[in-house]
Amino acid sequence: MDERVESKTHPAAPRRVRKEAPGVRLTVRFAAEDIERIRADADMAGLTTSEFVRRRALGNAIVPHTDRTMLNELRRIGGLLKHVHNESGGTYSKDTAEALKVLIDYMKKLAAGGDK
């Protein structure tokens, strides 16, 4: 649905362009403190305010950028633990198995909606 095009302002940073832009504008009102929270949450998720509100309204998942970064780091650590397990011939199998279980459980928790 999205394609990447060269940015006019910064050629090294491609930007996304929707093939089908939403066709109807909806104007809503929020209290000042609500709009501050919405903007902060959108920023944390790496989304525009409009895209954030759109996803929330339609019930689509919103994974904060920090959670995506954390998931990638946990996957990397899991790979290192697996490597230690394989290279040690299973010497630390109980310890690495427990550590991997904790990592997998936390990754599932993050993927399901964050650390709550």
Summary of the structure (lengths in Angstrom):
residues: 116
radius of gyration: 20.2
end to end distance: 31.4
largest distance: 62.2
contacts: 231
relative contact order: 0.08
helix: 57%
strand: 7%
